[in-house]
Amino acid sequence: MLQSAIRKYLQSKGLEKMNVRTAMFDMDGVLFDSMRNHARCWHLTMEHFGFSFPEWEAYLHEGRTGAGTINIVSMRERGYPATEDECQAMYLYKSRLFDQCPEAEPMPGAFELLKKVKASGVTPMVVTGSGQKILLSRLQKSFPGIFRQELMVTAYDVKKGKPYPEPYLMGLEKGRRFLDGEPGSLPLNQSVVIENAPLGVQAGVAAGVFTIAVNTGPLDDQVLYDAGANILYPSMQALADGWDQLFHELTTA
């Protein structure tokens, strides 16, 4: 299964082999168990403003802008987009609810996986749609010794977020500058993406990078495969347990 997925990817890109040097991690739902808070807050917000929005639906929109999510629901239920004032009011309401939630814990298996990735000689990176100003300190607190500021792509780095490829293309550029001290981008065979959300998977695939899905939410596996995932693990712990075998297959395919 692993070998065939890797070979299929290599053939589709006209590549001979993988030479993985960086691993680009999404944050919410991958490194931190934060999506349940987002989902609950979106559900309560939509309900407050008269819309129907089950918690599981938040996982379909993970990575989309707040206004984008609001307008999709508004078009579905009212037939027209929300006004700018409505979007601002709804997103402010959602943000206030989220600020009242307890801080999300690291995803089980995440730190174990990150340490295995580094031990393999692969450099971990973060590619997130988040714009939290305390992001680096939070990552250092939960995953000491793993991440560096120059190896992070956040909302401040891109104009078009996921599902557009720009975040992961920027990750390839930052990886090249850090590892080789040169402008340009890492070749596609020198990185992998780890994502939990359909839009994030689409972004990784659109960037041309081998994309590993981890299904840490309530969506059916097929949703992530349909988004283009090359392989899928049922949890971060499962990926941590399977990393050595996966890395071996990536380096020998």
N, C-alpha and C positions, 0 to 999 in steps of 0.2 A: 504493500500500500504506500509506504513512504517512498520507496525507490521509484515506483511508477509515477507518483505525483511530482517528484523532483525531476525525473527524466522528461515528463510531459512539459513541465515549465521550461527546462533548458531548450528543448526542441522548439517551443513556441517563440523563444527569444533568440534563437540561433546561437546559443551559447554551448561551449564544450563542457564546462564544469563549473561548480560553485567554488568560491574562495571567500567565505563569509568573514568579514572583518568588523562589521557593526551590526547591532540588533536594535531596531527602532521600536520603542515601546509606547503605546498609547498610555494614558494615565487613568482616567475614570473607568472603572470596571475591569481594569487590567492590573495596575499597581495598587489602586485603592478601591475598597468595596463601597464606593460612593453612589453607585447608580440607583440603589434602592431609595436613597434620600431624594435624589433628583426626581425619580418616578413618582414618589408620594407627593412631592411638592407641586409637580406639574398637574397631577390629578386634582389636588385640592384647589389649585389656582383656576383651572378650567371650570371646575364645578362652581366655584365662587362667581365666575363671570358668565355662567349659564351654558357652558359647553360640556359635551360628553367626551371624556378622555380617560380610558382605563390605564392603570399604571403600566401594564406591559407595553402599551403603545410608545411610551417614552423611550424604550430601548430601540425602536425603529428610527427615532429622530435623533438619537445621541450623536453629537458632533455638529448638528445643524444649529444655526443661530436661533436665538429665542424668537425673534420676529418671524423667521422662516417657519418655525413650528406653529406659532400662533396663526399665521396666515393659511397654512394648510388646513388647520382645523376650522377656521372661519369660512374658508371657501367650501369645505365639505358640508358644514351645517347651516350656513347662511347664504352661500352662493356668491359672496363678495369678500374681498380681503379686509382685514382689520385696518383701522386708521392708525396713523403714527402715534396719536395720543393713546389709543387703546393698547397698542403694543407696549408702549412705555409703562402704562399703568399695570398691565398684566405681568410684565417681566419684573417690575419693582415688587409687586405682591409676591411673586414666586421667589425672588431673591431674599426677601425678608423672611419667608417661611424657611428657606434653606439655611439662612444664618442661625435659625433657632435649632437646627438639627445637631445632634452630637457629631463630633468630628469622625469622619469615616476611618476605619481601621485599614491597615495594609491588607491587601488581598491574600488569603492563605496560599502559601507556596511562592509568593512573588519574590521575597528576599532570597529564598533558597535558589530559585531559578536565576536571579541576577548574579548571585555568587558563582553558580555553575557556568553561566555565560562568560563571566570574566575569567574564570579558571580555564576556559577553553581558548583564551586569547582573543575573544571577541569583545568589542567595546560597546557597552550599553548606552543608548541615547533615549531621550524622551521627545515624543512628537505629540503635542496636545493642543486642543482648541482652547484650553484654559488661558486666562490672562491674569491669574493670581500673582500678585506681586511678591508673596512670600513662598512661591512655589519651590524655589531651590532649597530654602531652609527646611521646608516640610519634607522634601525628598531626602535631604541629608539626615534629618532626624529619624525617619523611618528606615532608610536604606543607607546607612553610613558608609562612606568610601566608594560609592558606586557612580554617582552622577557628577557632571561638571557643567557649569553655566554655558560654556561655549558649545556644548553638545546637547542643547535643548532647543526645540522649535516650539514656540508658543503663539498665542493669538496675535502678539505684537510683531511677529516675523512675516506674516503672510497677508495677502489681500483676499484670497479665496481659500476658505477652509475646506475641510472634508465635506462632501465626497470628491472635491477637486483634488488633483494630485499634488498641488503646490506644497502642502506641508511636508510630504515625504520627499519630493524633489529637493526642497530646501535642506532636509535632513541629509541627503546624499552630498550636497554641497558642503555642509558643515563638517561632515565626516571626512571629506577629502582634505579640507583645510587643516583639520586637526591631525589626521594621521600622516598626510604626505606634505603638509605645508605648502600646498599648491592650490591655485584657483581651479574651478571646474567641479565635476561631480564624480563620486565613486562609480565604477562600472556596476551594472545591475546585479551581477553575480557576487558582489562583495557586501551585500546587506540582506537582511530579512526584516519583515514587519510583523509585530505581534499586536493584534487588534481583537476587540470583543464586539464591535458594533458594525452593522451592515454598511453604514456610510463610511466608517473608517476602513473597512475591508475594501470597499470600492475605491477609496483614495489610494491605498497601497497598491492595488491591482492597476489602477490608472497610471501610477508612477512607474509601473513595470517591475516592481520588486516582488520577490517571493513572499507571499502573505500567509501568515499562520493565524488562524482564528482560534480564540478561546471562548467557549460559550459559557460565560459567567452569569447570564441572565435567563429570562423565561422564554426566549424565542426558540423556535424549532431549529435544529441544526441546519436544515435545508435553506433557511433564510440566509445564513452566512455562506453556505455553498453557492447559493444563487447570486450572492453579491460578488462571487469570484474567488473565495478562499481556496488556496492551493491544498491546505490540509487543515484539520480541525482537532482540537483537544477539548474535552468536556470541562476543564477547569485549569487554573494556573498551577495547582498542585500536580495535576496530571502531566502538564507540560514540563514542570520541574523534574518529575520522576522520569519522564521520557527524553529529557534534553540530551543526555549522553548518546543515546541511540540515534536521535534525530541529527545531532551534529556529525556523528560518524557517517550517516547516510549522506548528509550534505557534502561532506568532504571526499566521499568515495564514489558518488554517483557518476 
